[in-house]
Amino acid sequence: MKLISLLLVLLFLGSCTREKVEPPINTSFEGGELPAQESWNSTIFFTDSGKTRAILTAGHLQVYAHSKETLLDSGVQVDFYNMNEVKTTTLTSKRGKVDENTNNLYAMDSVVTVNDSGIVVTTEEMMWRNEDKKIISDKFVTIVSPKEKIEGYGFESDQHLQNYIIYNITYITRTDTLQ
């Protein structure tokens, strides 16, 4: 009996090591950065000196801390306001992105921008540049105003769509000839 007890103690002591046992790490996950925050039916306010300049609403947003960007999907709407905080322009798209370093907004997929004068701009991609409050696109755009319809490539405007430029016009006509 003593011999069996001695063998069990020696076996037990022999199995003890100073080596740390670590669980295996699963390296099969190939995903990128995970969002730091995620929200549904969200609203973001862009302000300057305490005055509202734009209000963004999105069905779903994901904030990525490392890359400093916010991804927007499930419908995006941005309302732009003038110096008196009166809404002048509305931009809608299916998805978008906000660069947290510059607060620039990138709208993508079925972008439509409408101002309070009835001017409608449609394109597939558009950017709102926060620094100078300009809306720009290098894609094909269509502008329909009460007086004319213009199509072309490359677009730049103030955020109220009052002063706009199309850089490469491919089509222009008066609106009354469209009927």
N, CA, C and O of each residue as an XYZ file, in Angstrom:
716
protein
N       0.812     -1.179      0.000
C       0.000      0.000      0.000
C       0.863      1.254      0.000
O       0.565      2.236     -0.679
N       1.972      1.193      0.803
C       2.882      2.321      0.837
C       3.541      2.513     -0.523
O       3.793      3.638     -0.953
N       3.808      1.425     -1.174
C       4.438      1.493     -2.483
C       3.501      2.148     -3.500
O       3.947      2.946     -4.324
N       2.246      1.829     -3.450
C       1.268      2.423     -4.375
C       1.122      3.914     -4.082
O       1.048      4.724     -5.006
N       1.080      4.280     -2.802
C       0.973      5.694     -2.426
C       2.206      6.451     -2.885
O       2.094      7.573     -3.379
N       3.390      5.851     -2.727
C       4.624      6.491     -3.147
C       4.649      6.664     -4.660
O       5.081      7.709     -5.147
N       4.203      5.680     -5.405
C       4.148      5.781     -6.861
C       3.166      6.870     -7.301
O       3.444      7.605     -8.249
N       2.040      6.976     -6.632
C       1.065      8.013     -6.978
C       1.618      9.409     -6.706
O       1.408     10.320     -7.507
N       2.321      9.590     -5.588
C       2.922     10.893     -5.265
C       3.994     11.227     -6.282
O       4.053     12.364     -6.749
N       4.853     10.267     -6.644
C       5.900     10.511     -7.639
C       5.291     10.817     -9.011
O       5.782     11.688     -9.729
N       4.249     10.119     -9.365
C       3.560     10.367    -10.638
C       2.955     11.767    -10.650
O       3.039     12.475    -11.654
N       2.356     12.160     -9.555
C       1.756     13.488     -9.439
C       2.818     14.577     -9.534
O       2.647     15.543    -10.278
N       3.915     14.433     -8.789
C       4.990     15.418     -8.820
C       5.691     15.439    -10.173
O       6.148     16.494    -10.613
N       5.778     14.319    -10.821
C       6.416     14.246    -12.133
C       5.586     14.929    -13.214
O       6.131     15.388    -14.218
N       4.300     14.998    -13.016
C       3.455     15.630    -14.025
C       3.391     17.145    -13.862
O       2.884     17.830    -14.750
N       3.883     17.676    -12.771
C       3.900     19.126    -12.551
C       5.066     19.724    -13.320
O       6.188     19.224    -13.249
N       4.795     20.801    -14.059
C       5.849     21.506    -14.789
C       5.674     23.004    -14.584
O       4.632     23.466    -14.119
N       6.693     23.739    -14.931
C       6.609     25.197    -14.847
C       6.155     25.793    -16.179
O       6.035     27.011    -16.307
N       5.914     24.976    -17.122
C       5.486     25.420    -18.432
C       4.031     25.893    -18.359
O       3.167     25.205    -17.817
N       3.778     27.088    -18.920
C       2.417     27.620    -18.920
C       1.625     26.966    -20.040
O       2.090     26.847    -21.173
N       0.445     26.556    -19.698
C      -0.438     25.963    -20.693
C      -1.387     27.054    -21.170
O      -2.132     27.628    -20.376
N      -1.357     27.340    -22.480
C      -2.226     28.365    -23.048
C      -3.186     27.711    -24.018
O      -2.818     26.778    -24.732
N      -4.409     28.195    -24.046
C      -5.371     27.626    -24.984
C      -4.982     27.987    -26.416
O      -4.351     29.019    -26.644
N      -5.346     27.157    -27.368
C      -5.019     27.471    -28.760
C      -5.786     28.715    -29.228
O      -6.916     28.958    -28.805
N      -5.153     29.488    -30.100
C      -5.766     30.703    -30.633
C      -6.299     30.401    -32.022
O      -5.593     29.857    -32.871
N      -7.555     30.761    -32.239
C      -8.188     30.555    -33.532
C      -7.791     31.704    -34.451
O      -8.232     32.837    -34.258
N      -6.967     31.417    -35.441
C      -6.511     32.446    -36.373
C      -7.311     32.437    -37.667
O      -6.935     33.111    -38.626
N      -8.395     31.694    -37.712
C      -9.180     31.616    -38.941
C     -10.039     32.853    -39.159
O     -10.548     33.034    -40.265
N     -10.231     33.725    -38.151
C     -11.024     34.942    -38.313
C     -10.235     35.942    -39.139
O      -9.185     36.419    -38.709
N     -10.732     36.256    -40.305
C     -10.041     37.154    -41.224
C     -10.726     38.510    -41.302
O     -10.415     39.298    -42.195
N     -11.641     38.800    -40.400
C     -12.388     40.052    -40.443
C     -11.502     41.250    -40.199
O     -10.407     41.136    -39.649
N     -11.995     42.403    -40.617
C     -11.266     43.640    -40.404
C     -11.615     44.236    -39.057
O     -11.955     43.533    -38.105
N     -11.524     45.516    -39.010
C     -11.799     46.247    -37.779
C     -13.281     46.133    -37.420
O     -14.151     46.261    -38.281
N     -13.549     45.895    -36.165
C     -14.927     45.831    -35.685
C     -15.366     47.217    -35.234
O     -14.538     47.995    -34.759
N     -16.662     47.548    -35.372
C     -17.106     48.881    -34.966
C     -17.013     49.080    -33.457
O     -17.304     48.172    -32.677
N     -16.600     50.286    -33.058
C     -16.550     50.643    -31.639
C     -17.949     50.956    -31.128
O     -18.257     50.732    -29.957
N     -18.795     51.477    -32.016
C     -20.185     51.783    -31.681
C     -21.057     51.415    -32.866
O     -20.625     51.461    -34.018
N     -22.283     51.051    -32.562
C     -23.244     50.719    -33.605
C     -24.600     51.205    -33.136
O     -24.950     51.059    -31.965
N     -25.369     51.790    -34.060
C     -26.646     52.369    -33.661
C     -27.647     52.259    -34.804
O     -27.268     52.209    -35.974
N     -28.914     52.223    -34.453
C     -29.998     52.165    -35.425
C     -30.882     53.394    -35.261
O     -31.058     53.902    -34.154
N     -31.445     53.872    -36.390
C     -32.321     55.054    -36.398
C     -31.659     56.219    -35.659
O     -32.185     56.731    -34.671
N     -30.495     56.620    -36.164
C     -29.651     57.603    -35.480
C     -29.703     58.968    -36.145
O     -30.031     59.091    -37.325
N     -29.373     59.987    -35.366
C     -29.319     61.367    -35.841
C     -28.001     61.987    -35.390
O     -27.613     61.863    -34.228
N     -27.308     62.664    -36.328
C     -26.054     63.358    -36.033
C     -26.237     64.825    -36.415
O     -26.712     65.129    -37.509
N     -25.863     65.727    -35.520
C     -25.955     67.159    -35.772
C     -24.573     67.705    -36.110
O     -23.597     67.415    -35.417
N     -24.492     68.508    -37.193
C     -23.278     69.226    -37.548
C     -23.530     70.689    -37.201
O     -24.454     71.305    -37.733
N     -22.714     71.244    -36.312
C     -22.930     72.621    -35.869
C     -21.670     73.444    -36.081
O     -20.564     72.915    -36.192
N     -21.870     74.750    -36.132
C     -20.766     75.691    -36.239
C     -21.124     76.900    -35.386
O     -22.136     77.557    -35.634
N     -20.311     77.197    -34.393
C     -20.552     78.306    -33.465
C     -21.932     78.207    -32.821
O     -22.610     79.215    -32.622
N     -22.333     76.990    -32.502
C     -23.606     76.772    -31.827
C     -24.816     76.773    -32.737
O     -25.940     76.619    -32.261
N     -24.614     76.943    -34.047
C     -25.735     76.966    -34.988
C     -25.745     75.680    -35.803
O     -24.700     75.186    -36.226
N     -26.932     75.157    -36.012
C     -27.092     73.924    -36.781
C     -26.798     74.201    -38.249
O     -27.380     75.104    -38.850
N     -25.887     73.412    -38.822
C     -25.552     73.531    -40.242
C     -26.112     72.362    -41.049
O     -26.452     72.507    -42.223
N     -26.201     71.195    -40.394
C     -26.742     70.018    -41.077
C     -27.206     69.016    -40.023
O     -26.656     68.942    -38.924
N     -28.232     68.248    -40.386
C     -28.704     67.156    -39.535
C     -28.740     65.904    -40.393
O     -29.421     65.861    -41.418
N     -28.007     64.890    -39.970
C     -27.921     63.624    -40.691
C     -28.718     62.571    -39.934
O     -28.567     62.428    -38.721
N     -29.568     61.835    -40.645
C     -30.261     60.694    -40.049
C     -29.944     59.462    -40.891
O     -29.854     59.534    -42.117
N     -29.779     58.336    -40.211
C     -29.455     57.082    -40.900
C     -30.166     55.939    -40.205
O     -30.318     55.937    -38.983
N     -30.603     54.963    -40.993
C     -31.249     53.784    -40.435
C     -30.296     52.945    -39.605
O     -30.708     52.304    -38.639
N     -29.020     52.945    -39.979
C     -28.018     52.142    -39.269
C     -26.669     52.825    -39.441
O     -26.320     53.254    -40.541
N     -25.914     52.926    -38.354
C     -24.562     53.473    -38.471
C     -23.590     52.664    -37.634
O     -23.951     52.081    -36.612
N     -22.339     52.644    -38.099
C     -21.252     51.943    -37.421
C     -20.071     52.903    -37.320
O     -19.599     53.427    -38.329
N     -19.596     53.131    -36.094
C     -18.468     54.025    -35.852
C     -17.212     53.181    -35.677
O     -17.164     52.294    -34.825
N     -16.198     53.461    -36.486
C     -14.923     52.754    -36.415
C     -13.875     53.708    -35.849
O     -13.533     54.710    -36.478
N     -13.370     53.392    -34.661
C     -12.445     54.282    -33.957
C     -11.073     54.325    -34.620
O     -10.496     55.402    -34.770
N     -10.545     53.177    -35.017
C      -9.190     53.132    -35.576
C      -9.112     53.880    -36.909
O      -8.211     54.696    -37.106
N     -10.036     53.614    -37.814
C     -10.014     54.270    -39.123
C     -10.700     55.635    -39.103
O     -10.689     56.344    -40.110
N     -11.293     56.009    -37.976
C     -11.935     57.316    -37.796
C     -12.962     57.600    -38.883
O     -12.927     58.644    -39.534
N     -13.881     56.649    -39.068
C     -14.964     56.857    -40.015
C     -16.246     56.241    -39.478
O     -16.227     55.318    -38.664
N     -17.348     56.776    -39.956
C     -18.665     56.268    -39.593
C     -19.344     55.806    -40.868
O     -19.515     56.593    -41.799
N     -19.735     54.534    -40.922
C     -20.429     53.993    -42.083
C     -21.926     54.085    -41.849
O     -22.415     53.794    -40.757
N     -22.650     54.491    -42.884
C     -24.091     54.700    -42.804
C     -24.777     53.813    -43.832
O     -24.309     53.691    -44.965
N     -25.882     53.195    -43.440
C     -26.674     52.439    -44.411
C     -28.129     52.416    -43.972
O     -28.503     53.063    -42.994
N     -28.939     51.674    -44.697
C     -30.376     51.569    -44.431
C     -31.073     52.915    -44.570
O     -31.993     53.231    -43.816
N     -30.628     53.697    -45.533
C     -31.236     54.994    -45.801
C     -30.534     56.118    -45.068
O     -30.393     56.092    -43.846
N     -30.092     57.109    -45.837
C     -29.386     58.261    -45.275
C     -30.105     59.523    -45.744
O     -30.462     59.638    -46.917
N     -30.313     60.459    -44.838
C     -30.883     61.760    -45.187
C     -30.107     62.840    -44.456
O     -29.840     62.736    -43.259
N     -29.745     63.889    -45.208
C     -29.051     65.029    -44.613
C     -29.835     66.283    -44.969
O     -30.076     66.563    -46.143
N     -30.230     67.030    -43.952
C     -30.886     68.319    -44.145
C     -29.856     69.406    -43.886
O     -29.229     69.437    -42.827
N     -29.679     70.313    -44.872
C     -28.730     71.413    -44.747
C     -29.476     72.688    -44.376
O     -30.597     72.921    -44.830
N     -28.838     73.510    -43.544
C     -29.464     74.724    -43.029
C     -28.634     75.946    -43.384
O     -27.409     75.869    -43.476
N     -29.320     77.096    -43.585
C     -28.605     78.336    -43.880
C     -28.150     79.009    -42.589
O     -28.276     78.434    -41.508
N     -27.623     80.224    -42.700
C     -27.095     80.939    -41.533
C     -28.178     81.240    -40.493
O     -27.876     81.401    -39.311
N     -29.439     81.317    -40.933
C     -30.557     81.569    -40.014
C     -31.166     80.271    -39.489
O     -32.226     80.288    -38.862
N     -30.500     79.154    -39.744
C     -30.936     77.824    -39.318
C     -32.281     77.415    -39.924
O     -33.100     76.759    -39.280
N     -32.484     77.823    -41.187
C     -33.663     77.425    -41.951
C     -33.226     76.348    -42.941
O     -32.227     76.516    -43.641
N     -33.972     75.242    -43.001
C     -33.618     74.143    -43.907
C     -33.765     74.595    -45.354
O     -34.809     75.105    -45.759
N     -32.688     74.395    -46.133
C     -32.696     74.815    -47.532
C     -32.551     73.653    -48.506
O     -33.029     73.735    -49.637
N     -31.904     72.580    -48.085
C     -31.581     71.489    -48.998
C     -31.661     70.158    -48.264
O     -31.319     70.062    -47.086
N     -32.123     69.125    -48.986
C     -32.156     67.773    -48.430
C     -31.444     66.831    -49.389
O     -31.738     66.811    -50.584
N     -30.507     66.052    -48.859
C     -29.778     65.039    -49.622
C     -30.193     63.674    -49.089
O     -30.210     63.455    -47.878
N     -30.530     62.755    -49.995
C     -30.852     61.384    -49.591
C     -30.006     60.406    -50.402
O     -29.638     60.678    -51.545
N     -29.709     59.266    -49.789
C     -28.998     58.184    -50.470
C     -29.266     56.888    -49.720
O     -29.813     56.896    -48.618
N     -28.878     55.783    -50.326
C     -29.062     54.488    -49.664
C     -28.004     54.245    -48.598
O     -28.275     53.615    -47.576
N     -26.780     54.755    -48.844
C     -25.707     54.542    -47.872
C     -24.713     55.687    -47.957
O     -24.781     56.522    -48.859
N     -23.787     55.714    -47.002
C     -22.816     56.791    -46.987
C     -21.716     56.549    -45.976
O     -21.622     55.482    -45.370
N     -20.880     57.575    -45.806
C     -19.741     57.484    -44.900
C     -19.401     58.892    -44.433
O     -19.473     59.842    -45.212
N     -19.025     59.030    -43.151
C     -18.542     60.302    -42.616
C     -17.091     60.107    -42.195
O     -16.783     59.214    -41.406
N     -16.203     60.943    -42.722
C     -14.794     60.942    -42.323
C     -14.694     61.765    -41.042
O     -14.948     62.970    -41.062
N     -14.329     61.133    -39.931
C     -14.302     61.810    -38.628
C     -13.192     62.859    -38.532
O     -13.284     63.766    -37.704
N     -12.154     62.758    -39.354
C     -11.072     63.748    -39.328
C     -11.516     65.083    -39.914
O     -11.141     66.142    -39.409
N     -12.318     65.033    -40.982
C     -12.718     66.251    -41.692
C     -14.204     66.565    -41.551
O     -14.630     67.677    -41.864
N     -14.989     65.611    -41.087
C     -16.458     65.691    -41.056
C     -17.052     65.789    -42.457
O     -18.174     66.270    -42.621
N     -16.309     65.338    -43.470
C     -16.849     65.266    -44.822
C     -17.802     64.083    -44.911
O     -17.566     63.032    -44.316
N     -18.878     64.269    -45.661
C     -19.875     63.224    -45.861
C     -19.774     62.711    -47.287
O     -19.725     63.498    -48.233
N     -19.743     61.391    -47.443
C     -19.744     60.753    -48.752
C     -21.062     60.004    -48.885
O     -21.319     59.061    -48.137
N     -21.900     60.418    -49.835
C     -23.185     59.760    -50.074
C     -23.037     58.872    -51.303
O     -22.457     59.281    -52.309
N     -23.570     57.641    -51.213
C     -23.414     56.681    -52.300
C     -24.719     55.947    -52.561
O     -25.501     55.696    -51.644
N     -24.939     55.613    -53.808
C     -26.052     54.762    -54.212
C     -27.375     55.524    -54.210
O     -27.972     55.753    -53.158
N     -27.819     55.906    -55.390
C     -29.107     56.592    -55.584
C     -29.176     57.908    -54.816
O     -30.085     58.124    -54.016
N     -28.211     58.779    -55.067
C     -28.146     60.064    -54.362
C     -29.077     61.068    -55.040
O     -29.009     61.270    -56.252
N     -29.942     61.693    -54.249
C     -30.851     62.730    -54.730
C     -30.738     63.916    -53.783
O     -30.855     63.769    -52.567
N     -30.507     65.099    -54.360
C     -30.423     66.325    -53.570
C     -31.457     67.303    -54.100
O     -31.517     67.560    -55.303
N     -32.277     67.852    -53.199
C     -33.360     68.763    -53.577
C     -33.252     70.015    -52.719
O     -33.072     69.930    -51.504
N     -33.364     71.197    -53.366
C     -33.352     72.423    -52.565
C     -34.747     73.038    -52.513
O     -35.680     72.546    -53.148
N     -34.875     74.115    -51.752
C     -36.184     74.736    -51.554
C     -36.678     75.501    -52.778
O     -37.819     75.963    -52.781
N     -35.852     75.649    -53.822
C     -36.264     76.300    -55.067
C     -36.719     75.299    -56.120
O     -37.076     75.692    -57.231
N     -36.711     74.014    -55.790
C     -37.163     72.996    -56.731
C     -36.077     72.421    -57.616
O     -36.387     71.708    -58.570
N     -34.827     72.703    -57.337
C     -33.724     72.124    -58.107
C     -33.435     70.734    -57.555
O     -33.286     70.548    -56.347
N     -33.359     69.751    -58.472
C     -33.115     68.358    -58.090
C     -31.842     67.882    -58.781
O     -31.707     68.001    -59.999
N     -30.910     67.343    -57.999
C     -29.661     66.791    -58.530
C     -29.639     65.306    -58.208
O     -29.816     64.919    -57.053
N     -29.423     64.463    -59.228
C     -29.322     63.018    -59.007
C     -27.977     62.529    -59.532
O     -27.483     62.998    -60.557
N     -27.399     61.575    -58.806
C     -26.122     60.970    -59.179
C     -25.935     59.701    -58.363
O     -26.777     59.373    -57.527
N     -24.856     58.993    -58.591
C     -24.577     57.773    -57.829
C     -23.662     58.019    -56.638
O     -23.700     57.264    -55.666
N     -22.840     59.063    -56.697
C     -21.944     59.391    -55.583
C     -21.815     60.902    -55.478
O     -21.748     61.611    -56.481
N     -21.783     61.375    -54.240
C     -21.652     62.807    -54.005
C     -20.932     63.007    -52.676
O     -21.062     62.190    -51.764
N     -20.179     64.089    -52.569
C     -19.487     64.394    -51.320
C     -19.878     65.787    -50.862
O     -19.928     66.726    -51.656
N     -20.159     65.912    -49.556
C     -20.338     67.227    -48.932
C     -19.054     67.527    -48.191
O     -18.687     66.834    -47.242
N     -18.368     68.587    -48.644
C     -17.093     68.973    -48.053
C     -17.368     69.967    -46.929
O     -17.805     71.090    -47.180
N     -17.114     69.555    -45.704
C     -17.438     70.355    -44.527
C     -16.670     71.674    -44.473
O     -17.215     72.686    -44.032
N     -15.428     71.675    -44.910
C     -14.575     72.863    -44.789
C     -15.184     74.088    -45.475
O     -15.219     75.171    -44.890
N     -15.662     73.923    -46.710
C     -16.215     75.062    -47.446
C     -17.706     74.898    -47.753
O     -18.278     75.690    -48.502
N     -18.334     73.867    -47.173
C     -19.784     73.625    -47.318
C     -20.188     73.469    -48.788
O     -21.212     73.998    -49.220
N     -19.370     72.736    -49.548
C     -19.651     72.496    -50.965
C     -20.070     71.054    -51.185
O     -19.629     70.148    -50.478
N     -20.927     70.857    -52.175
C     -21.343     69.531    -52.609
C     -20.647     69.270    -53.938
O     -20.741     70.084    -54.857
N     -19.946     68.136    -54.048
C     -19.201     67.850    -55.270
C     -19.400     66.394    -55.690
O     -19.715     65.529    -54.872
N     -19.208     66.147    -56.988
C     -19.239     64.786    -57.526
C     -18.405     64.760    -58.794
O     -18.395     65.727    -59.557
N     -17.708     63.659    -59.020
C     -16.995     63.491    -60.283
C     -17.715     62.479    -61.174
O     -17.199     62.097    -62.225
N     -18.891     62.050    -60.760
C     -19.690     61.068    -61.500
C     -20.682     61.778    -62.424
O     -20.742     63.008    -62.459
N     -21.453     60.993    -63.164
C     -22.516     61.515    -64.023
C     -23.620     62.096    -63.147
O     -24.072     61.449    -62.202
N     -24.056     63.317    -63.459
C     -25.112     63.972    -62.689
C     -26.207     64.476    -63.619
O     -25.964     64.789    -64.785
N     -27.417     64.546    -63.076
C     -28.549     65.151    -63.765
C     -29.108     66.231    -62.856
O     -29.392     65.988    -61.683
N     -29.265     67.439    -63.417
C     -29.855     68.548    -62.666
C     -31.131     68.955    -63.378
O     -31.122     69.262    -64.570
N     -32.229     68.953    -62.636
C     -33.500     69.424    -63.176
C     -33.929     70.614    -62.334
O     -34.123     70.506    -61.123
N     -34.073     71.761    -63.010
C     -34.540     72.971    -62.338
C     -35.877     73.359    -62.967
O     -36.279     72.755    -63.961
N     -36.560     74.330    -62.423
C     -37.816     74.759    -63.052
C     -37.629     75.240    -64.489
O     -38.595     75.265    -65.252
N     -36.406     75.624    -64.880
C     -36.166     76.166    -66.217
C     -35.472     75.218    -67.184
O     -35.672     75.318    -68.394
N     -34.645     74.282    -66.660
C     -33.835     73.474    -67.568
C     -33.461     72.126    -66.967
O     -33.569     71.898    -65.762
N     -33.014     71.238    -67.863
C     -32.455     69.948    -67.455
C     -31.049     69.884    -68.033
O     -30.844     70.108    -69.226
N     -30.078     69.572    -67.167
C     -28.682     69.496    -67.586
C     -28.122     68.157    -67.124
O     -28.369     67.726    -65.998
N     -27.363     67.503    -68.006
C     -26.678     66.260    -67.652
C     -25.201     66.420    -67.975
O     -24.831     67.153    -68.892
N     -24.365     65.730    -67.218
C     -22.941     65.793    -67.487
C     -22.128     65.111    -66.411
O     -22.666     64.461    -65.514
N     -20.828     65.270    -66.516
C     -19.881     64.647    -65.586
C     -19.143     65.737    -64.811
O     -18.695     66.732    -65.379
N     -19.029     65.525    -63.511
C     -18.335     66.479    -62.662
C     -19.258     67.605    -62.242
O     -19.819     68.303    -63.087
N     -19.416     67.783    -60.946
C     -20.386     68.737    -60.412
C     -19.825     69.378    -59.149
O     -19.168     68.720    -58.343
N     -20.092     70.667    -58.990
C     -19.726     71.371    -57.761
C     -20.770     72.441    -57.493
O     -21.222     73.131    -58.407
N     -21.150     72.569    -56.219
C     -22.164     73.550    -55.844
C     -22.007     73.927    -54.382
O     -21.393     73.202    -53.598
N     -22.578     75.084    -54.026
C     -22.721     75.375    -52.607
C     -23.784     74.413    -52.073
O     -24.530     73.827    -52.857
N     -23.862     74.244    -50.759
C     -24.764     73.236    -50.199
C     -26.242     73.584    -50.375
O     -27.106     72.743    -50.128
N     -26.541     74.815    -50.800
C     -27.934     75.213    -51.013
C     -28.353     75.072    -52.477
O     -29.490     75.389    -52.825
N     -27.446     74.601    -53.338
C     -27.676     74.417    -54.776
C     -28.071     75.721    -55.466
O     -28.851     75.709    -56.418
N     -27.541     76.833    -54.993
C     -27.824     78.130    -55.610
C     -26.842     78.425    -56.745
O     -27.235     78.975    -57.774
N     -25.585     78.069    -56.569
C     -24.540     78.329    -57.562
C     -23.848     77.011    -57.877
O     -23.026     76.532    -57.095
N     -24.182     76.426    -59.025
C     -23.602     75.128    -59.357
C     -22.919     75.160    -60.711
O     -23.201     76.006    -61.559
N     -22.014     74.210    -60.884
C     -21.242     74.064    -62.118
C     -21.242     72.588    -62.491
O     -21.043     71.728    -61.633
N     -21.464     72.292    -63.774
C     -21.207     70.955    -64.320
C     -20.011     71.121    -65.246
O     -20.031     71.954    -66.152
N     -18.977     70.331    -65.020
C     -17.724     70.529    -65.735
C     -17.734     69.977    -67.154
O     -17.087     70.552    -68.030
N     -18.434     68.899    -67.406
C     -18.469     68.315    -68.745
C     -19.927     68.053    -69.109
O     -20.440     66.959    -68.873
N     -20.592     69.046    -69.679
C     -22.019     68.946    -70.009
C     -22.197     68.046    -71.228
O     -21.524     68.217    -72.244
N     -23.117     67.082    -71.109
C     -23.408     66.185    -72.228
C     -24.803     66.416    -72.804
O     -25.093     65.973    -73.915
N     -25.668     67.106    -72.059
C     -27.047     67.321    -72.509
C     -27.619     68.518    -71.769
O     -27.405     68.680    -70.568
N     -28.354     69.362    -72.504
C     -29.037     70.493    -71.879
C     -30.299     70.799    -72.678
O     -30.285     70.782    -73.909
N     -31.373     71.075    -71.978
C     -32.622     71.442    -72.636
C     -33.477     72.255    -71.681
O     -33.272     72.227    -70.468
N     -34.431     72.975    -72.237
C     -35.388     73.698    -71.393
C     -36.395     72.702    -70.841
O     -36.723     71.714    -71.499
N     -36.881     72.956    -69.648
C     -37.816     72.026    -69.004
C     -39.138     71.954    -69.744
O     -39.771     70.898    -69.752
N     -39.577     73.039    -70.365
C     -40.872     73.017    -71.054
C     -40.856     72.137    -72.300
O     -41.922     71.806    -72.820
N     -39.692     71.749    -72.793
C     -39.612     70.860    -73.955
C     -39.602     69.383    -73.562
O     -39.605     68.515    -74.436
N     -39.591     69.087    -72.270
C     -39.526     67.693    -71.813
C     -40.873     66.992    -71.852
O     -40.908     65.763    -71.801
N     -41.969     67.706    -71.939
C     -43.303     67.095    -71.898
C     -43.586     66.336    -73.136
O     -44.663     65.756    -73.272
